[in-house]
């Protein structure tokens, strides 16, 4: 377009609104069919500490579960995760798209959106790239990898418009090159690389100050020397002058190109431009990025349709042509959007209105693309389905504008800042052109547009553009959507401004210092004004043309000899000149160029009262600076002199007579030819109508085939993506299978795999001595083979495993007295379905012998232990009487005779020792008594009843300490256990909790039942002093172990509790923290809650 455009109809925001304090660089990667290999190659070269974030967008079937995170993890150290809604993007991380969602980004957070109807085309890469551009602006980076179709094309346009970076995979390295080629065809791709080369380019780019530093507005005014020289070079090489575009915009575009090439200074970049012609083209393309779309800003188009186009068609009458001018048409989307609105209104109102749309742009590449009228299928997002089918033909993944829409548009290269405008325009659209140029140039453009409009013509501007001083000549139809109507029939523009001669934009050929610019421009203006005055008075009407015969300058009153065309705009002098001068003008131009001299044509007699004779003088020359060829054409007027010679008059009359006869003959021949042609035309029209009917049928069939092909292509693309992942998965499964085979073979354990029909699937060689099978027997019923295991029905065991889904384990003996531990386990699939049985035969013959030896040893130890316990019991019983007598004797001595001071210490020590011995003997007797009774039969008990008996027994302690007992037996209160032992457990734990309470707290004891770890559990929790588990944890259940010496105790309670629990098949666990309390968990044997022990 004429200027750099913004998708929001706004100029690129200044740095203050765009500072990204976190400096987060987000790389969007779009991939489709064949993308897996490229993705792997890309991430293998990404440094783990690059600071970049990667969002991977693929084309996935909504019903397919992607394995991309697992597959990609093998090729990168970066963190990989699937996107969840509203997740903040982190550096050094990869985010993948869920199969049934689209991803957007806002404020650095990723959001998920539903894909929509399966019948509509889903373009997830376009969706994400557009959001990424809006959110990250110049920090946005887009990468396009292998894939089919054209997804990403619209997205990279948005990224480039915001100053971001775009890289595409080299099509030669892509498995499917449609998507990279589509991106490259836009002309917006910065690099075309192999995926493994991309990370290095991205890392270099993000380090450049253009991206690293926030954008800061430079003060408007004179340019520095390097900037001026860059723009001057650009003007000389491309004939595009950007020096009256806004300075900040121009600088950001130049800095972006510097960032791409990692160039830090403008002077270095100027040298690079001087040496690289291709970079000049790339820079000019960056300046002219035409980011456009069909029906861009839909509300504005709806308003224009209602307020302007509909009435325009309704009020139209006669054969007058309806004329529109689209200024800065870019690649044509706006042109065809307005064309469809016009056509639709004609169709709805059933009117035939001649329409001509003049579409102009300074960018020839954009014009060429627009005139072809071919767009990628991504336009389905923008064009309503009904209009898409009515005005486009879908073929080979692209949409071609139909002839009826294409033929109303004329595309031409045209510089609105210099070239003359059209005339009698009913609607001019100049959207998002003015916002990037200086106010003075804006006014000039508005003056041209106003000049072009008919008396009540309309003007359509972008949402951020204004009329400025021209508001007085327009009525405002819609302020919000910038729709205006011309209210002045007077055209307030100098006729000379309509020609490409604006002295303010002439190049200064010698320009070195920025401080000289104002003086040079001022001097140039004075000289040019002087030249104009001299030319007007002394020089005949003169036109200067370039080597393409385009008018570049005029002087004098040339309006008598050339005129603006009514239809397609052209600056070609041969198409603008009056027809009576055509032959003379073309001859002198050709001769002057060939002979390199001054050529004068024979005079042409004008049909005026004076019979003025006009000769055309042509002189061609080469401009020394640019080396471009120009030609000066002057129209020299003289008075026609009538000859008085009779001979000459007679001769002239004879010549006229012969000429008239010849003309009449030619007219007759022409009449016959016309009649013949008319007959031929009528025949051709008949044939054409028949062909057209056939063609319409073929087009309808073609559209149906294209629709089917599109669906098949989409399915094929998804299948290819799935297949790629499956290929990786197959490789992974192959490796896993190899690992499994090696594991099975190297364990040297006889193993047998059976399927659900008990046929042999797999086995190890170690099983063959016991079951006579070979590799050829795989697939046969295992019951057909004999085995050497005694009293072992292999089929019956397999059936039980399949029926119950539970493993079976048992010992079997072979005929050679070998002992095996057989484990039969269900063969489960990934979906937890049982599809067979796995048998393992672990040889335990030696273990069995050792086990028998251990059993014998255990019995011997048990017998010894019983003897020791019996000895302790007898010893304690025998000592009990003497100790009792000794205690009584000491009491008698103390009461009757008294103890003098000299003997008192000795007496006290003896007394304490006797007392301690007596207590130890009683405690030992208590422990021995309990252990002797550990073979009591369980009985059905109520936990609550037993607890109440215990609490009643220790009621004094509870009352004295105000202890609070809380119970909760929701998990069950019935238990099969010896009552005396259950009482002992509860009494020991509760009295310990009361005894070792904290002095400043009321004791709180919680007693409850739980179902934990698949076992019935009794929990006793207190808020007492707690125990230092680090220091005393291993001694906690030892005999005579005490941990609070300031409180009286025996040190046997926990030992007794543990002995009882373990004797009846349970276990006890403890958790404790100092000053917080202690929790005991008693896990009973599973049968405790439903049947007595056997």
Beta strands, then each sheet from edge to edge (+ up, - down):
strand 1: 25-31
strand 2: 52-58
strand 3: 79-82
strand 4: 87-88
strand 5: 93-96
strand 6: 101-106
strand 7: 109-114
strand 8: 140-144
strand 9: 165-169
strand 10: 191-193
strand 11: 322-327
strand 12: 355-361
strand 13: 374-376
strand 14: 392-395
strand 15: 398-401
strand 16: 409-413
strand 17: 425-430
strand 18: 453-461
strand 19: 474-478
strand 20: 483-486
strand 21: 542-546
strand 22: 551-555
strand 23: 598-600
strand 24: 604-605
strand 25: 612-622
strand 26: 629-639
strand 27: 750-755
strand 28: 760-763
strand 29: 789-790
strand 30: 808-814
strand 31: 819-828
strand 32: 834-843
strand 33: 939-942
strand 34: 964-968
strand 35: 974-977
strand 36: 1004-1012
strand 37: 1015-1022
strand 38: 1067-1073
strand 39: 1077-1083
sheet 1: 3+ 5+ 2+ 1+ 8+ 9+ 10+
sheet 2: 4+ 7- 6+
sheet 3: 16+ 12+ 11+ 17+ 18+ 20- 19+
sheet 4: 13+ 15- 14+
sheet 5: 22+ 21- 26+ 25- 23+
sheet 6: 22+ 21- 26+ 25- 24+
sheet 7: 28+ 27- 32+ 31- 30+ 29-
sheet 8: 33+ 35-
sheet 9: 34+ 36+ 37- 39+ 38-
end
